[in-house]
Amino acid sequence: MIKEKDTEFVNEYKKYYQIYFDCIADSIDNLASIHKKYPEQYDKIIQFTENPEIIDEIIEKVPSNLQLVLLRVLLKAGEFGRKFARLMEMEPKEKNEFAEDLRKFAKELQKM
């Protein structure tokens, strides 16, 4: 027998993925645009993910007023990426805290 709670769960879970995939698709489109416009810089960022020791080489190529911004983005992206990898295993409170951390950093980026 199908329970109402099971139906609600599936509908809410479906809605989660609908929102998630839509947002991720927008982000991927944006990333593709960045990659197309700035292939050399993009390739350096990819190299950084494989070899963090080249951070100085990357940072030195951007204006001094943007060096801290780039460094913060790279570090936070790594931190958030590790958290995303275990998102489904997180407890609800930890998921909410992670969501708040993401929102907080997004607002911080707007101010930079």
C-alpha positions in Angstrom: 0.0 0.0 0.0 1.4 3.4 -1.0 1.5 5.8 1.9 0.9 9.5 1.5 4.2 10.3 3.1 6.0 8.2 0.5 4.3 10.1 -2.3 5.2 13.4 -0.6 8.8 12.3 -0.2 9.1 11.4 -3.9 7.6 14.7 -5.0 9.9 16.7 -2.7 12.9 14.7 -3.7 12.0 15.3 -7.4 11.7 19.0 -6.7 15.1 19.0 -5.0 16.7 17.5 -8.1 14.8 19.8 -10.4 16.1 22.9 -8.7 19.6 21.3 -8.3 19.9 20.3 -11.9 18.6 23.7 -13.2 21.1 25.6 -11.0 24.0 23.3 -12.0 23.1 23.6 -15.7 23.3 27.4 -15.4 26.6 27.1 -13.6 28.0 24.7 -16.3 26.9 27.1 -19.0 28.7 29.9 -17.3 31.8 27.8 -16.8 31.7 26.8 -20.5 31.6 30.5 -21.4 34.5 31.3 -19.2 36.5 28.4 -20.7 35.8 29.6 -24.2 36.7 33.2 -23.5 39.7 32.6 -21.3 41.2 29.2 -22.3 44.7 29.9 -21.1 43.6 31.1 -17.6 41.0 28.3 -17.4 43.7 25.7 -18.1 45.9 27.1 -15.3 43.0 26.7 -12.9 42.6 23.0 -14.0 46.4 22.5 -13.5 46.0 24.0 -10.0 43.4 21.4 -9.1 45.9 18.7 -10.0 49.0 20.5 -8.7 48.3 23.1 -6.0 52.0 24.1 -6.0 51.5 26.3 -9.0 49.3 28.7 -7.0 52.0 31.4 -7.0 52.3 31.2 -10.8 48.5 31.7 -11.1 48.2 34.5 -8.5 51.1 36.5 -9.9 49.3 36.8 -13.3 46.3 38.7 -11.9 46.1 42.3 -10.7 47.1 42.7 -7.1 43.6 43.9 -6.1 42.2 40.6 -7.4 44.8 38.2 -6.0 43.0 37.7 -2.7 39.7 37.3 -4.4 41.1 34.5 -6.7 42.8 32.8 -3.8 39.6 32.9 -1.7 37.6 31.4 -4.6 40.1 28.6 -5.2 40.3 27.7 -1.5 36.6 27.8 -0.9 35.9 25.9 -4.1 38.1 23.1 -2.8 36.5 23.2 0.6 33.0 23.2 -0.8 33.8 20.5 -3.3 34.8 18.1 -0.5 31.6 18.9 1.3 29.5 18.3 -1.9 31.1 14.9 -2.3 29.5 13.8 1.0 26.3 15.8 0.8 23.9 12.9 0.8 25.6 11.5 4.0 25.3 14.7 5.9 22.8 15.1 8.7 20.1 17.6 8.1 21.7 20.2 10.4 25.0 19.9 8.6 23.3 20.3 5.3 21.6 23.5 6.5 24.9 24.8 7.8 26.6 24.0 4.5 23.8 25.8 2.6 24.3 28.8 4.8 28.1 28.7 4.2 27.4 28.7 0.5 25.0 31.6 0.7 27.4 33.6 2.9 30.3 33.1 0.6 28.2 34.0 -2.5 27.2 37.3 -0.8 30.9 37.8 0.1 31.8 37.4 -3.5 29.3 40.0 -4.6 31.0 42.5 -2.2 34.5 41.7 -3.5 
